[in-house]
Amino acid sequence: MAVYSDLELKGAVVTVFGGTGFIGARIVAKLLKEGARVRVATRHPQSTYFLRVLGDVGQVVAVPCFYRSETEVEAAVIGSDIVINCMGILYEKRRNDFAHVHTDLAHWIAKACAMHHVARFVHISALAADRSESEYAISKMSGERGVMQAFPAATILRPSIVFGPSDNFFNKFAALAKIVPALPLFGGGKSKFQPVYVEDVAAAVLAALKNPASVGQTYELGGPDVMTLKGVYKKVETMTGVRVHKLYIPWWMARIQAFFFNIPWWLTRVVGLSGLLPTPLLTNDQITSLQTDNVVQNGAMGFADLGIHPTSMDAVLPSYMERYLHKGKP
């Protein structure tokens, strides 16, 4: 396989795991603009249809993969010049648990890349994976170790909370603010975030591929703004004009609430009620995650090392928060 270490990605065969997701779709879009031939590994080939209009005829193809074994993953990797792994889940459900998605799959993909001499492998992890005690973070960190063990030349990106038009962060809080009497400030709302624009994360992937110095490196990706959970609510209030009432909730009480909010998940296991509120509003593991600041560490490599100036929230949020505007623009 050729090594794509310069600005030329045109004609490269790039396999993207998780390419139909929030982050993955933006990466695919940028790869197509570069002229790459993109293969999207997916359980549902029809889910890639929306990506095909972004490129030329035949530039995007779906590669069936059910992620159940190393053999299936290897089959998706064969023939690739470059592989990008965007697979990730925010909560566990059915067979999709953190250990399988974040650890096993990451390791299997990396092993397949090494076995078939893939030139470059970019793995997307999560900020604070090396510091948080949540099962989510532990599985992400375990995945990173598996990747570097099998494919030491991999580039690892650790984004903070990712925002953009279809995010599950600002959109969720804005929607909740319109229907609930108050939004919770867990632990006093002091948890810190460094939200990063989804387009910047996608740009970081391409910048890493074009920069040979990124081989074997880890980059922490955070936007230019650091804010607490209380600040996030204030931002939602400013952007939507909806008054956000806040309720202070200590950590111990948050865990009790998480238990009841997560009832659909354990009922699914006990009595098979998977159709009832399939997305938990809050999990105990998310409470654990909130107890570790989600910000870039001092001295960590990041956007600057990739030649990228991250986008501020104020430059993007108004474009999609307007759907939540209350009584006209604020």
Kinemage of the C-alpha trace (Angstrom):
@kinemage 1
@onewidth
@group {chain A} dominant
@subgroup {mainchain}
@vectorlist {calphas} color= white
{ca met a 1} P 0.000 0.000 0.000
{ca ala a 2} L 1.149 3.524 -0.711
{ca val a 3} L 1.864 5.848 2.202
{ca tyr a 4} L -0.245 9.018 2.009
{ca ser a 5} L 1.911 11.400 4.002
{ca asp a 6} L 1.476 14.557 1.933
{ca leu a 7} L -1.505 16.608 0.764
{ca glu a 8} L -2.640 14.022 -1.806
{ca leu a 9} L -5.577 11.835 -0.795
{ca lys a 10} L -7.119 11.645 -4.252
{ca gly a 11} L -7.721 8.070 -5.276
{ca ala a 12} L -6.919 6.600 -1.856
{ca val a 13} L -9.259 3.848 -0.655
{ca val a 14} L -10.478 4.911 2.799
{ca thr a 15} L -12.629 2.648 4.971
{ca val a 16} L -14.589 4.439 7.669
{ca phe a 17} L -16.129 2.576 10.596
{ca gly a 18} L -19.026 4.608 11.978
{ca gly a 19} L -19.199 6.676 8.812
{ca thr a 20} L -22.955 7.318 9.025
{ca gly a 21} L -22.761 8.838 12.496
{ca phe a 22} L -22.645 12.456 13.621
{ca ile a 23} L -18.851 12.753 13.367
{ca gly a 24} L -18.278 10.051 10.770
{ca ala a 25} L -20.567 11.617 8.166
{ca arg a 26} L -18.612 14.888 8.286
{ca ile a 27} L -15.337 13.012 7.899
{ca val a 28} L -16.731 11.163 4.879
{ca ala a 29} L -17.857 14.466 3.341
{ca lys a 30} L -14.362 15.951 3.637
{ca leu a 31} L -12.722 12.808 2.256
{ca leu a 32} L -14.995 12.932 -0.773
{ca lys a 33} L -13.985 16.537 -1.463
{ca glu a 34} L -10.374 15.378 -1.457
{ca gly a 35} L -11.206 12.797 -4.122
{ca ala a 36} L -10.821 9.738 -1.893
{ca arg a 37} L -12.782 6.570 -2.591
{ca val a 38} L -14.728 5.953 0.599
{ca arg a 39} L -15.986 2.632 1.902
{ca val a 40} L -18.404 2.873 4.829
{ca ala a 41} L -18.554 -0.218 7.042
{ca thr a 42} L -22.122 -0.593 8.287
{ca arg a 43} L -24.784 -3.048 9.425
{ca his a 44} L -27.332 -1.281 7.224
{ca pro a 45} L -26.050 -0.464 3.701
{ca gln a 46} L -29.136 1.676 3.025
{ca ser a 47} L -28.031 4.035 5.777
{ca thr a 48} L -25.241 5.280 3.492
{ca tyr a 49} L -27.593 6.602 0.804
{ca phe a 50} L -27.489 10.165 2.130
{ca leu a 51} L -23.681 10.160 1.783
{ca arg a 52} L -23.690 9.177 -1.884
{ca val a 53} L -25.033 12.540 -3.031
{ca leu a 54} L -21.945 14.192 -1.527
{ca gly a 55} L -19.587 12.620 -4.046
{ca asp a 56} L -19.394 11.328 -7.595
{ca val a 57} L -21.135 8.182 -8.748
{ca gly a 58} L -19.469 5.185 -7.116
{ca gln a 59} L -17.233 7.282 -4.888
{ca val a 60} L -19.043 6.030 -1.766
{ca val a 61} L -19.819 2.346 -1.274
{ca ala a 62} L -21.259 0.471 1.676
{ca val a 63} L -19.337 -2.469 3.104
{ca pro a 64} L -21.607 -4.814 5.104
{ca cys a 65} L -20.206 -5.444 8.582
{ca phe a 66} L -22.055 -6.670 11.661
{ca tyr a 67} L -19.091 -6.235 14.020
{ca arg a 68} L -19.623 -9.651 15.600
{ca ser a 69} L -16.184 -11.106 14.970
{ca glu a 70} L -12.625 -10.256 14.019
{ca thr a 71} L -13.192 -12.011 10.693
{ca glu a 72} L -16.046 -9.643 9.751
{ca val a 73} L -13.979 -6.599 10.693
{ca glu a 74} L -10.968 -7.896 8.775
{ca ala a 75} L -13.092 -8.413 5.662
{ca ala a 76} L -14.127 -4.749 5.794
{ca val a 77} L -10.508 -3.593 6.118
{ca ile a 78} L -9.020 -5.659 3.275
{ca gly a 79} L -8.045 -3.475 0.324
{ca ser a 80} L -7.882 -0.232 2.309
{ca asp a 81} L -5.103 2.330 2.077
{ca ile a 82} L -6.441 4.241 5.075
{ca val a 83} L -8.826 3.286 7.888
{ca ile a 84} L -10.693 5.612 10.241
{ca asn a 85} L -12.589 4.384 13.294
{ca cys a 86} L -15.433 6.610 14.529
{ca met a 87} L -17.366 3.884 16.350
{ca gly a 88} L -18.769 4.976 19.697
{ca ile a 89} L -21.856 4.840 21.921
{ca leu a 90} L -22.945 7.103 24.794
{ca tyr a 91} L -24.913 4.464 26.687
{ca glu a 92} L -25.163 0.691 26.671
{ca lys a 93} L -28.052 -1.147 25.090
{ca arg a 94} L -28.662 -4.743 24.077
{ca arg a 95} L -25.470 -6.186 22.588
{ca asn a 96} L -23.845 -2.784 22.209
{ca asp a 97} L -21.889 -2.436 25.400
{ca phe a 98} L -18.897 -0.190 26.004
{ca ala a 99} L -16.387 -3.040 26.141
{ca his a 100} L -17.407 -4.416 22.753
{ca val a 101} L -17.781 -1.133 20.842
{ca his a 102} L -14.948 0.892 22.362
{ca thr a 103} L -12.422 -1.814 23.233
{ca asp a 104} L -12.931 -5.003 21.233
{ca leu a 105} L -13.829 -3.378 17.915
{ca ala a 106} L -11.021 -0.844 18.158
{ca his a 107} L -8.516 -3.638 18.786
{ca trp a 108} L -9.914 -5.808 15.994
{ca ile a 109} L -9.750 -2.948 13.492
{ca ala a 110} L -6.171 -2.109 14.484
{ca lys a 111} L -5.105 -5.752 14.172
{ca ala a 112} L -6.678 -5.985 10.730
{ca cys a 113} L -4.901 -2.782 9.680
{ca ala a 114} L -1.557 -4.242 10.724
{ca met a 115} L -2.258 -7.594 9.106
{ca his a 116} L -3.148 -6.038 5.762
{ca his a 117} L -0.481 -3.314 5.799
{ca val a 118} L -2.825 -0.333 5.886
{ca ala a 119} L -0.793 2.851 5.464
{ca arg a 120} L -2.612 5.046 8.006
{ca phe a 121} L -5.106 4.416 10.801
{ca val a 122} L -6.900 7.224 12.667
{ca his a 123} L -8.802 6.246 15.803
{ca ile a 124} L -11.270 8.625 17.459
{ca ser a 125} L -11.375 8.220 21.222
{ca ala a 126} L -12.633 10.721 23.830
{ca leu a 127} L -11.206 13.518 25.929
{ca ala a 128} L -10.509 12.565 29.575
{ca ala a 129} L -10.433 8.872 28.643
{ca asp a 130} L -7.178 8.650 30.581
{ca arg a 131} L -8.581 10.408 33.653
{ca ser a 132} L -12.259 9.636 34.148
{ca glu a 133} L -13.412 6.673 36.235
{ca ser a 134} L -16.586 6.095 34.192
{ca glu a 135} L -17.046 2.803 32.370
{ca tyr a 136} L -17.352 4.806 29.144
{ca ala a 137} L -13.911 6.366 29.633
{ca ile a 138} L -12.310 3.160 30.878
{ca ser a 139} L -13.497 1.314 27.765
{ca lys a 140} L -12.243 4.141 25.538
{ca met a 141} L -8.823 4.064 27.196
{ca ser a 142} L -8.687 0.300 26.920
{ca gly a 143} L -9.483 0.681 23.231
{ca glu a 144} L -6.621 3.152 22.812
{ca arg a 145} L -4.196 0.693 24.408
{ca gly a 146} L -5.393 -2.107 22.144
{ca val a 147} L -4.994 0.129 19.090
{ca met a 148} L -1.447 1.192 19.937
{ca gln a 149} L -0.439 -2.350 20.816
{ca ala a 150} L -1.624 -3.719 17.469
{ca phe a 151} L -0.837 -0.672 15.287
{ca pro a 152} L 1.730 1.642 16.939
{ca ala a 153} L 1.649 4.040 13.971
{ca ala a 154} L -2.020 4.895 14.630
{ca thr a 155} L -3.080 8.492 15.245
{ca ile a 156} L -5.494 8.953 18.132
{ca leu a 157} L -7.841 11.934 18.437
{ca arg a 158} L -9.599 12.713 21.721
{ca pro a 159} L -12.392 15.258 21.156
{ca ser a 160} L -14.305 16.954 23.965
{ca ile a 161} L -18.101 17.266 23.747
{ca val a 162} L -18.820 17.653 20.028
{ca phe a 163} L -21.403 20.179 18.879
{ca gly a 164} L -23.066 20.870 15.542
{ca pro a 165} L -26.514 20.988 13.913
{ca ser a 166} L -27.520 17.438 14.856
{ca asp a 167} L -25.633 17.139 18.158
{ca asn a 168} L -27.010 15.395 21.220
{ca phe a 169} L -25.774 18.072 23.617
{ca phe a 170} L -27.035 21.596 22.978
{ca asn a 171} L -30.060 20.243 21.119
{ca lys a 172} L -31.024 18.047 24.049
{ca phe a 173} L -30.749 20.824 26.625
{ca ala a 174} L -32.591 23.320 24.413
{ca ala a 175} L -35.447 20.862 23.841
{ca leu a 176} L -35.672 19.961 27.531
{ca ala a 177} L -35.664 23.625 28.581
{ca lys a 178} L -38.939 24.108 26.727
{ca ile a 179} L -40.792 21.237 28.404
{ca val a 180} L -39.407 20.781 31.930
{ca pro a 181} L -39.695 23.223 34.844
{ca ala a 182} L -35.929 23.207 35.531
{ca leu a 183} L -32.671 21.726 34.286
{ca pro a 184} L -30.467 19.918 36.815
{ca leu a 185} L -27.138 21.303 38.011
{ca phe a 186} L -25.459 18.092 39.109
{ca gly a 187} L -22.896 18.673 41.814
{ca gly a 188} L -23.596 22.393 41.593
{ca gly a 189} L -23.022 22.568 37.830
{ca lys a 190} L -19.259 23.038 38.164
{ca ser a 191} L -18.249 20.328 35.670
{ca lys a 192} L -16.155 21.893 32.894
{ca phe a 193} L -16.481 21.286 29.151
{ca gln a 194} L -14.557 22.462 26.107
{ca pro a 195} L -17.084 21.928 23.289
{ca val a 196} L -15.575 21.300 19.875
{ca tyr a 197} L -17.238 21.877 16.500
{ca val a 198} L -17.892 18.685 14.539
{ca glu a 199} L -16.413 20.178 11.357
{ca asp a 200} L -13.179 20.902 13.229
{ca val a 201} L -12.956 17.291 14.399
{ca ala a 202} L -13.416 16.115 10.808
{ca ala a 203} L -10.790 18.619 9.649
{ca ala a 204} L -8.398 17.264 12.301
{ca val a 205} L -8.718 13.772 10.826
{ca leu a 206} L -7.698 14.980 7.388
{ca ala a 207} L -4.947 17.192 8.788
{ca ala a 208} L -3.522 14.190 10.633
{ca leu a 209} L -3.589 12.076 7.479
{ca lys a 210} L -1.715 14.763 5.574
{ca asn a 211} L 0.899 15.240 8.275
{ca pro a 212} L 3.456 12.428 8.676
{ca ala a 213} L 4.410 13.847 12.081
{ca ser a 214} L 1.041 12.692 13.420
{ca val a 215} L 1.973 9.020 13.108
{ca gly a 216} L 1.849 7.384 16.533
{ca gln a 217} L 0.638 10.594 18.220
{ca thr a 218} L -2.353 11.457 20.391
{ca tyr a 219} L -4.166 14.791 20.093
{ca glu a 220} L -6.645 16.309 22.550
{ca leu a 221} L -9.263 18.361 20.737
{ca gly a 222} L -11.119 21.144 22.526
{ca gly a 223} L -12.731 24.319 21.250
{ca pro a 224} L -11.669 27.866 22.194
{ca asp a 225} L -14.323 28.138 24.927
{ca val a 226} L -14.252 26.424 28.322
{ca met a 227} L -17.466 26.505 30.316
{ca thr a 228} L -19.215 24.826 33.226
{ca leu a 229} L -22.553 23.041 33.002
{ca lys a 230} L -24.091 26.193 34.427
{ca gly a 231} L -22.479 28.121 31.565
{ca val a 232} L -23.909 25.656 29.045
{ca tyr a 233} L -27.412 26.347 30.362
{ca lys a 234} L -26.750 30.083 30.166
{ca lys a 235} L -25.646 29.677 26.555
{ca val a 236} L -28.854 27.798 25.735
{ca glu a 237} L -30.886 30.533 27.424
{ca thr a 238} L -29.119 33.255 25.434
{ca met a 239} L -29.462 31.472 22.108
{ca thr a 240} L -33.125 30.477 22.443
{ca gly a 241} L -34.700 33.152 24.609
{ca val a 242} L -36.138 30.385 26.796
{ca arg a 243} L -35.697 31.062 30.501
{ca val a 244} L -33.697 28.157 31.910
{ca his a 245} L -34.536 27.504 35.532
{ca lys a 246} L -31.882 25.511 37.326
{ca leu a 247} L -32.141 22.967 40.134
{ca tyr a 248} L -29.060 22.196 42.236
{ca ile a 249} L -28.710 18.442 42.745
{ca pro a 250} L -25.927 16.847 44.831
{ca trp a 251} L -24.061 13.908 43.327
{ca trp a 252} L -25.705 11.320 45.599
{ca met a 253} L -29.181 12.450 44.570
{ca ala a 254} L -28.123 12.506 40.920
{ca arg a 255} L -27.318 8.812 41.143
{ca ile a 256} L -30.769 8.050 42.500
{ca gln a 257} L -32.323 9.996 39.642
{ca ala a 258} L -30.100 8.231 37.132
{ca phe a 259} L -31.416 4.884 38.395
{ca phe a 260} L -35.004 5.827 37.667
{ca phe a 261} L -34.225 7.609 34.394
{ca asn a 262} L -32.414 4.468 33.283
{ca ile a 263} L -35.367 2.167 33.999
{ca pro a 264} L -36.002 1.528 30.260
{ca trp a 265} L -32.516 0.014 29.952
{ca trp a 266} L -32.822 -2.526 32.745
{ca leu a 267} L -36.460 -3.257 31.859
{ca thr a 268} L -35.213 -4.112 28.395
{ca arg a 269} L -33.029 -6.783 29.927
{ca val a 270} L -35.679 -8.083 32.315
{ca val a 271} L -38.910 -7.996 30.316
{ca gly a 272} L -37.924 -6.885 26.817
{ca leu a 273} L -39.550 -3.427 26.777
{ca ser a 274} L -36.989 -2.033 24.364
{ca gly a 275} L -39.524 0.198 22.619
{ca leu a 276} L -40.226 2.287 25.731
{ca leu a 277} L -38.047 5.393 25.829
{ca pro a 278} L -35.126 3.636 24.097
{ca thr a 279} L -32.700 6.464 24.909
{ca pro a 280} L -32.048 6.900 28.641
{ca leu a 281} L -32.259 10.511 29.796
{ca leu a 282} L -29.489 9.946 32.315
{ca thr a 283} L -27.296 7.038 33.371
{ca asn a 284} L -25.199 6.420 36.443
{ca asp a 285} L -22.118 6.203 34.252
{ca gln a 286} L -22.820 9.651 32.810
{ca ile a 287} L -22.945 11.017 36.349
{ca thr a 288} L -19.501 9.524 36.929
{ca ser a 289} L -18.272 11.141 33.710
{ca leu a 290} L -19.530 14.547 34.848
{ca gln a 291} L -17.291 14.363 37.904
{ca thr a 292} L -14.186 14.739 35.718
{ca asp a 293} L -13.603 17.970 33.782
{ca asn a 294} L -13.769 17.421 30.024
{ca val a 295} L -11.022 19.857 29.013
{ca val a 296} L -7.673 19.673 27.237
{ca gln a 297} L -4.714 19.075 29.548
{ca asn a 298} L -1.833 21.526 29.732
{ca gly a 299} L 0.962 20.478 27.403
{ca ala a 300} L -1.187 18.092 25.348
{ca met a 301} L -0.895 18.140 21.567
{ca gly a 302} L -4.017 19.528 19.930
{ca phe a 303} L -5.509 21.591 17.132
{ca ala a 304} L -2.554 23.976 16.967
{ca asp a 305} L -0.217 21.070 16.196
{ca leu a 306} L -2.469 20.143 13.283
{ca gly a 307} L -2.615 23.698 11.964
{ca ile a 308} L -6.281 24.193 12.834
{ca his a 309} L -7.911 27.165 14.571
{ca pro a 310} L -10.995 25.754 16.331
{ca thr a 311} L -14.371 27.409 15.807
{ca ser a 312} L -16.156 29.202 18.637
{ca met a 313} L -19.641 28.160 19.716
{ca asp a 314} L -21.056 31.610 19.030
{ca ala a 315} L -20.107 31.263 15.366
{ca val a 316} L -22.184 28.098 14.960
{ca leu a 317} L -24.883 27.726 17.624
{ca pro a 318} L -27.227 30.460 16.283
{ca ser a 319} L -27.547 28.580 12.976
{ca tyr a 320} L -29.365 25.666 14.614
{ca met a 321} L -30.525 26.952 17.985
{ca glu a 322} L -32.994 29.236 16.207
{ca arg a 323} L -35.409 26.314 15.918
{ca tyr a 324} L -35.910 26.623 19.690
{ca leu a 325} L -36.469 30.379 19.724
{ca his a 326} L -39.155 31.474 22.155
{ca lys a 327} L -41.399 34.410 21.182
{ca gly a 328} L -39.070 35.660 18.493
{ca lys a 329} L -35.323 36.080 18.554
{ca pro a 330} L -33.744 36.846 21.944
